[in-house]
């Protein structure tokens, strides 16, 4: 579950004031809005990458407003994917587990399981430069899910893909989300993506989050 209660954020001249949002446990919510409306800013605040002036952020019922990113139990796929060019796919998937100093045998087994679930088992020894757009998305998704987070935050994960690959990755995301029962908040500009993936769609309008139906009414 993701809960935002009266969150306020300021970054230069940009600000969000008193923003509230709730994503139910196991739910999939798409967050839409115009460029510059604050979608990514809000996602970064949830993940702990941006501080808030006031308000409360709860993940799975726990107040994480001032917790470090690693303490929040959130998997994050940024828009640029942030994959390391010199790392193999296997190392990318293992990184969140290694940072948490988990047992090497467990890490190896978990990497194999994630790779199998995402259909990238034959890519484990390759590096990002040799992968297609769809393969890169699968790797980034696998890295975000590797430590079994309770929440997954996605920032425009499909925006750079062609239509065929986009539909393919939509299917992968939805299948994996249902399989691991992770709560998802997905920032997107695409109503089609929202309709394909989300149980609920919200939009930011003038600093307020409302259901999409109210935006289009």
Secondary structure, 3 states (H helix, E strand, C coil): CEEEEEEEEEECCEEEEEEEEEECCCCEEEEEECCCCCHHHHHHHHHCCCCCCEEEEEECCEECCCCCHHHCCEEEECCCCCCCCCCEHHHHHHHHHHHCCCCHHHHHHHHHHHHHHHCCHHHCCCEHHHCCHHHHHHHHHHHHHCCCCCEEEEECCCCCCCHHHHHHHHHHHHHHHHHHCCEEEEECCCHHHHHHHCCEEEEEECCEEEEHHHHHC
